[in-house]
Amino acid sequence: MTEQLNVAFIKAGWHGDIVGQSLTGFTEDMETSGVACAVDVVDVPGAFEMPLQAKRLAETGKYDAVVASALVVDGGIYRHDFVAQAVVDGLMRVQLDTGVPTFSVSLTPHHFQPTAEHEKFFFDHFVKKGAEAARAVRSVASLYRQS
């Protein structure tokens, strides 16, 4: 794979300090891999806004992939369940409708608490998830370029 990859990376603002670590993991893994990758970062208020933004970006034809990252937490009112499901369904719909691979780094822990222990765990975990997304983007891009 010698061409540059063009990726749109969407980050939800809720728990932005944690969610932003996925971009760190993504870019570090891309740099380590040696694959040239231009990343356009788009911030949205929350996870619920990601599918529409992903669709708009995918429809431009500028991107080989779209990555969307969010932390949807259980606030005790079960809202997180329908938000998480809507986001995943929406992102799947984007890639099926546009033909642009769309990846989710959206996590929905059931017992997240804003404690130092939980925040550190997810801070570190999002770095790993971002790196996993980078590997998935490269893998799918390679498949697409072979066909």
C-alpha atoms as an extended CHARMM CRD file, in Angstrom:
* protein
*
       147  EXT
         1         1  MET       CA              0.0000000000        0.0000000000        0.0000000000  PROA      1               0.0000000000
         2         2  THR       CA              1.9300000000        3.0260000000       -1.2370000000  PROA      2               0.0000000000
         3         3  GLU       CA             -0.8090000000        5.6230000000       -1.5820000000  PROA      3               0.0000000000
         4         4  GLN       CA             -1.7380000000        7.9410000000        1.2130000000  PROA      4               0.0000000000
         5         5  LEU       CA             -4.8810000000        7.1240000000        3.1680000000  PROA      5               0.0000000000
         6         6  ASN       CA             -7.3100000000        9.9660000000        3.8110000000  PROA      6               0.0000000000
         7         7  VAL       CA             -9.2900000000        9.4760000000        6.9860000000  PROA      7               0.0000000000
         8         8  ALA       CA            -11.9640000000       11.5380000000        8.6950000000  PROA      8               0.0000000000
         9         9  PHE       CA            -11.8270000000       11.1040000000       12.4690000000  PROA      9               0.0000000000
        10        10  ILE       CA            -14.9090000000       12.1950000000       14.4330000000  PROA      10              0.0000000000
        11        11  LYS       CA            -14.6410000000       12.7550000000       18.1860000000  PROA      11              0.0000000000
        12        12  ALA       CA            -17.5710000000       13.2100000000       20.5420000000  PROA      12              0.0000000000
        13        13  GLY       CA            -17.1670000000       15.9570000000       23.1160000000  PROA      13              0.0000000000
        14        14  TRP       CA            -18.6070000000       14.1650000000       26.1420000000  PROA      14              0.0000000000
        15        15  HSD       CA            -15.6320000000       12.9140000000       28.1790000000  PROA      15              0.0000000000
        16        16  GLY       CA            -13.4420000000       14.5300000000       25.5370000000  PROA      16              0.0000000000
        17        17  ASP       CA            -10.2280000000       14.0610000000       27.5030000000  PROA      17              0.0000000000
        18        18  ILE       CA            -10.7700000000       10.3000000000       27.4070000000  PROA      18              0.0000000000
        19        19  VAL       CA            -12.2330000000       10.0990000000       23.8850000000  PROA      19              0.0000000000
        20        20  GLY       CA             -9.3430000000       12.1500000000       22.4930000000  PROA      20              0.0000000000
        21        21  GLN       CA             -6.9530000000        9.3670000000       23.4190000000  PROA      21              0.0000000000
        22        22  SER       CA             -8.3950000000        7.2750000000       20.5880000000  PROA      22              0.0000000000
        23        23  LEU       CA             -7.0400000000        9.8280000000       18.1230000000  PROA      23              0.0000000000
        24        24  THR       CA             -3.6640000000        9.6260000000       19.8620000000  PROA      24              0.0000000000
        25        25  GLY       CA             -3.6320000000        5.8410000000       19.5410000000  PROA      25              0.0000000000
        26        26  PHE       CA             -4.8240000000        6.0400000000       15.9360000000  PROA      26              0.0000000000
        27        27  THR       CA             -2.2060000000        8.5240000000       14.7760000000  PROA      27              0.0000000000
        28        28  GLU       CA              0.6450000000        6.8580000000       16.6930000000  PROA      28              0.0000000000
        29        29  ASP       CA             -0.1920000000        3.4770000000       15.2000000000  PROA      29              0.0000000000
        30        30  MET       CA             -0.4360000000        4.9310000000       11.7020000000  PROA      30              0.0000000000
        31        31  GLU       CA              2.9490000000        6.6280000000       12.0950000000  PROA      31              0.0000000000
        32        32  THR       CA              4.5480000000        3.4440000000       13.4280000000  PROA      32              0.0000000000
        33        33  SER       CA              3.1220000000        1.4210000000       10.5420000000  PROA      33              0.0000000000
        34        34  GLY       CA              4.7960000000        3.6370000000        7.9710000000  PROA      34              0.0000000000
        35        35  VAL       CA              1.5450000000        4.0590000000        6.0290000000  PROA      35              0.0000000000
        36        36  ALA       CA              1.0270000000        7.6560000000        4.9520000000  PROA      36              0.0000000000
        37        37  CYS       CA             -2.2220000000        8.9080000000        6.4070000000  PROA      37              0.0000000000
        38        38  ALA       CA             -3.8280000000       12.3330000000        6.3850000000  PROA      38              0.0000000000
        39        39  VAL       CA             -6.3640000000       12.7050000000        9.1720000000  PROA      39              0.0000000000
        40        40  ASP       CA             -9.0570000000       15.3720000000        9.2470000000  PROA      40              0.0000000000
        41        41  VAL       CA            -10.4610000000       15.6860000000       12.7680000000  PROA      41              0.0000000000
        42        42  VAL       CA            -14.0520000000       16.7380000000       13.3280000000  PROA      42              0.0000000000
        43        43  ASP       CA            -15.4430000000       17.4100000000       16.7950000000  PROA      43              0.0000000000
        44        44  VAL       CA            -19.1410000000       16.8980000000       17.4980000000  PROA      44              0.0000000000
        45        45  PRO       CA            -21.0560000000       17.5350000000       20.7370000000  PROA      45              0.0000000000
        46        46  GLY       CA            -21.8290000000       13.9050000000       21.5260000000  PROA      46              0.0000000000
        47        47  ALA       CA            -22.0960000000       10.3870000000       20.1750000000  PROA      47              0.0000000000
        48        48  PHE       CA            -25.6150000000       10.8910000000       18.8360000000  PROA      48              0.0000000000
        49        49  GLU       CA            -24.3080000000       13.4390000000       16.3230000000  PROA      49              0.0000000000
        50        50  MET       CA            -21.6430000000       11.1450000000       14.8760000000  PROA      50              0.0000000000
        51        51  PRO       CA            -23.6360000000        9.1720000000       12.2630000000  PROA      51              0.0000000000
        52        52  LEU       CA            -24.9160000000       12.2420000000       10.4170000000  PROA      52              0.0000000000
        53        53  GLN       CA            -21.4640000000       13.8230000000       10.4340000000  PROA      53              0.0000000000
        54        54  ALA       CA            -19.9660000000       10.5260000000        9.2510000000  PROA      54              0.0000000000
        55        55  LYS       CA            -22.4440000000       10.3880000000        6.3830000000  PROA      55              0.0000000000
        56        56  ARG       CA            -21.7260000000       13.9630000000        5.3320000000  PROA      56              0.0000000000
        57        57  LEU       CA            -17.9830000000       13.3000000000        5.3700000000  PROA      57              0.0000000000
        58        58  ALA       CA            -18.2620000000        9.9770000000        3.5310000000  PROA      58              0.0000000000
        59        59  GLU       CA            -20.4210000000       11.5510000000        0.8210000000  PROA      59              0.0000000000
        60        60  THR       CA            -17.6810000000       14.0560000000       -0.0430000000  PROA      60              0.0000000000
        61        61  GLY       CA            -15.6900000000       11.2900000000       -1.7090000000  PROA      61              0.0000000000
        62        62  LYS       CA            -12.5050000000       12.6130000000       -0.0630000000  PROA      62              0.0000000000
        63        63  TYR       CA            -12.0400000000        9.8360000000        2.4760000000  PROA      63              0.0000000000
        64        64  ASP       CA            -10.9000000000        6.2360000000        2.3530000000  PROA      64              0.0000000000
        65        65  ALA       CA            -12.4260000000        5.7160000000        5.7850000000  PROA      65              0.0000000000
        66        66  VAL       CA            -14.3240000000        7.4280000000        8.5620000000  PROA      66              0.0000000000
        67        67  VAL       CA            -13.6000000000        6.6860000000       12.2270000000  PROA      67              0.0000000000
        68        68  ALA       CA            -15.9920000000        7.7970000000       14.9710000000  PROA      68              0.0000000000
        69        69  SER       CA            -15.0930000000        7.7990000000       18.6520000000  PROA      69              0.0000000000
        70        70  ALA       CA            -17.2260000000        8.3020000000       21.7590000000  PROA      70              0.0000000000
        71        71  LEU       CA            -17.7060000000        7.2120000000       25.3430000000  PROA      71              0.0000000000
        72        72  VAL       CA            -21.4010000000        6.6450000000       26.0700000000  PROA      72              0.0000000000
        73        73  VAL       CA            -21.8710000000        6.1610000000       29.7970000000  PROA      73              0.0000000000
        74        74  ASP       CA            -24.7190000000        4.8260000000       31.8700000000  PROA      74              0.0000000000
        75        75  GLY       CA            -26.1070000000        7.8600000000       33.6410000000  PROA      75              0.0000000000
        76        76  GLY       CA            -28.6460000000        5.7810000000       35.5430000000  PROA      76              0.0000000000
        77        77  ILE       CA            -31.6090000000        6.5430000000       33.2910000000  PROA      77              0.0000000000
        78        78  TYR       CA            -31.0280000000        3.9590000000       30.5250000000  PROA      78              0.0000000000
        79        79  ARG       CA            -30.5730000000        6.6920000000       27.9260000000  PROA      79              0.0000000000
        80        80  HSD       CA            -27.1670000000        5.2550000000       27.1120000000  PROA      80              0.0000000000
        81        81  ASP       CA            -28.7210000000        2.0710000000       25.7220000000  PROA      81              0.0000000000
        82        82  PHE       CA            -30.6760000000        3.7680000000       22.9720000000  PROA      82              0.0000000000
        83        83  VAL       CA            -27.9060000000        6.2590000000       22.2440000000  PROA      83              0.0000000000
        84        84  ALA       CA            -25.3210000000        3.4970000000       21.8550000000  PROA      84              0.0000000000
        85        85  GLN       CA            -27.6220000000        1.4140000000       19.6600000000  PROA      85              0.0000000000
        86        86  ALA       CA            -28.5610000000        4.3970000000       17.4920000000  PROA      86              0.0000000000
        87        87  VAL       CA            -24.9040000000        5.3200000000       17.0290000000  PROA      87              0.0000000000
        88        88  VAL       CA            -23.7800000000        1.8410000000       16.0260000000  PROA      88              0.0000000000
        89        89  ASP       CA            -26.7720000000        1.3580000000       13.7250000000  PROA      89              0.0000000000
        90        90  GLY       CA            -26.2070000000        4.7980000000       12.2110000000  PROA      90              0.0000000000
        91        91  LEU       CA            -22.5230000000        4.2020000000       11.5610000000  PROA      91              0.0000000000
        92        92  MET       CA            -23.2680000000        0.8390000000        9.9600000000  PROA      92              0.0000000000
        93        93  ARG       CA            -25.8650000000        2.5250000000        7.7730000000  PROA      93              0.0000000000
        94        94  VAL       CA            -23.3200000000        5.1350000000        6.6900000000  PROA      94              0.0000000000
        95        95  GLN       CA            -20.9190000000        2.5590000000        5.3360000000  PROA      95              0.0000000000
        96        96  LEU       CA            -23.6550000000        0.5350000000        3.6690000000  PROA      96              0.0000000000
        97        97  ASP       CA            -25.1920000000        3.6230000000        2.0460000000  PROA      97              0.0000000000
        98        98  THR       CA            -21.9540000000        5.3060000000        0.9630000000  PROA      98              0.0000000000
        99        99  GLY       CA            -19.5180000000        2.4430000000        0.3960000000  PROA      99              0.0000000000
       100       100  VAL       CA            -16.9660000000        4.2140000000        2.6190000000  PROA      100             0.0000000000
       101       101  PRO       CA            -15.6940000000        1.9890000000        5.4450000000  PROA      101             0.0000000000
       102       102  THR       CA            -16.8450000000        3.4660000000        8.7400000000  PROA      102             0.0000000000
       103       103  PHE       CA            -15.3060000000        2.3930000000       12.0280000000  PROA      103             0.0000000000
       104       104  SER       CA            -16.5500000000        2.8030000000       15.5680000000  PROA      104             0.0000000000
       105       105  VAL       CA            -14.3520000000        3.4340000000       18.5740000000  PROA      105             0.0000000000
       106       106  SER       CA            -17.4690000000        3.9580000000       20.6560000000  PROA      106             0.0000000000
       107       107  LEU       CA            -17.5140000000        2.2880000000       24.0310000000  PROA      107             0.0000000000
       108       108  THR       CA            -20.4660000000        1.9020000000       26.3790000000  PROA      108             0.0000000000
       109       109  PRO       CA            -19.3090000000        0.7190000000       29.7930000000  PROA      109             0.0000000000
       110       110  HSD       CA            -22.1110000000       -0.3280000000       32.1120000000  PROA      110             0.0000000000
       111       111  HSD       CA            -20.5790000000        0.8530000000       35.3490000000  PROA      111             0.0000000000
       112       112  PHE       CA            -18.4270000000        3.8590000000       34.4820000000  PROA      112             0.0000000000
       113       113  GLN       CA            -17.9360000000        6.2180000000       37.3900000000  PROA      113             0.0000000000
       114       114  PRO       CA            -16.0020000000        9.4840000000       37.2090000000  PROA      114             0.0000000000
       115       115  THR       CA            -13.3670000000        8.1930000000       39.6150000000  PROA      115             0.0000000000
       116       116  ALA       CA             -9.6090000000        8.3360000000       39.1180000000  PROA      116             0.0000000000
       117       117  GLU       CA             -9.4620000000        4.5570000000       38.6410000000  PROA      117             0.0000000000
       118       118  HSD       CA            -12.1610000000        4.4120000000       35.9430000000  PROA      118             0.0000000000
       119       119  GLU       CA            -10.9420000000        7.5150000000       34.1710000000  PROA      119             0.0000000000
       120       120  LYS       CA             -7.3740000000        6.1940000000       34.0140000000  PROA      120             0.0000000000
       121       121  PHE       CA             -8.5450000000        2.7980000000       32.7540000000  PROA      121             0.0000000000
       122       122  PHE       CA            -10.6110000000        4.3010000000       29.9290000000  PROA      122             0.0000000000
       123       123  PHE       CA             -7.9830000000        6.9610000000       29.1740000000  PROA      123             0.0000000000
       124       124  ASP       CA             -5.4750000000        4.1580000000       28.5050000000  PROA      124             0.0000000000
       125       125  HSD       CA             -8.0620000000        1.8760000000       26.8840000000  PROA      125             0.0000000000
       126       126  PHE       CA             -9.0200000000        4.4790000000       24.2860000000  PROA      126             0.0000000000
       127       127  VAL       CA             -5.3810000000        4.6650000000       23.1530000000  PROA      127             0.0000000000
       128       128  LYS       CA             -5.5180000000        0.9120000000       22.5130000000  PROA      128             0.0000000000
       129       129  LYS       CA             -8.8730000000        1.1770000000       20.7480000000  PROA      129             0.0000000000
       130       130  GLY       CA             -7.5670000000        3.9680000000       18.5170000000  PROA      130             0.0000000000
       131       131  ALA       CA             -4.5960000000        1.7980000000       17.5360000000  PROA      131             0.0000000000
       132       132  GLU       CA             -6.9780000000       -1.0770000000       16.7760000000  PROA      132             0.0000000000
       133       133  ALA       CA             -8.9900000000        1.2530000000       14.5420000000  PROA      133             0.0000000000
       134       134  ALA       CA             -5.8130000000        2.2400000000       12.6730000000  PROA      134             0.0000000000
       135       135  ARG       CA             -5.0160000000       -1.4080000000       12.0140000000  PROA      135             0.0000000000
       136       136  ALA       CA             -8.5830000000       -2.0360000000       10.8470000000  PROA      136             0.0000000000
       137       137  VAL       CA             -8.4680000000        0.9750000000        8.5070000000  PROA      137             0.0000000000
       138       138  ARG       CA             -5.2090000000       -0.2630000000        6.9530000000  PROA      138             0.0000000000
       139       139  SER       CA             -6.5480000000       -3.7860000000        6.6110000000  PROA      139             0.0000000000
       140       140  VAL       CA             -9.7710000000       -2.7330000000        4.9120000000  PROA      140             0.0000000000
       141       141  ALA       CA             -7.9520000000       -0.2290000000        2.6940000000  PROA      141             0.0000000000
       142       142  SER       CA             -5.6310000000       -2.9940000000        1.5730000000  PROA      142             0.0000000000
       143       143  LEU       CA             -8.6030000000       -5.2340000000        0.7590000000  PROA      143             0.0000000000
       144       144  TYR       CA            -10.2860000000       -2.4870000000       -1.2310000000  PROA      144             0.0000000000
       145       145  ARG       CA             -7.1480000000       -1.6800000000       -3.1810000000  PROA      145             0.0000000000
       146       146  GLN       CA             -6.6630000000       -5.3510000000       -4.1150000000  PROA      146             0.0000000000
       147       147  SER       CA            -10.1090000000       -5.5580000000       -5.7150000000  PROA      147             0.0000000000
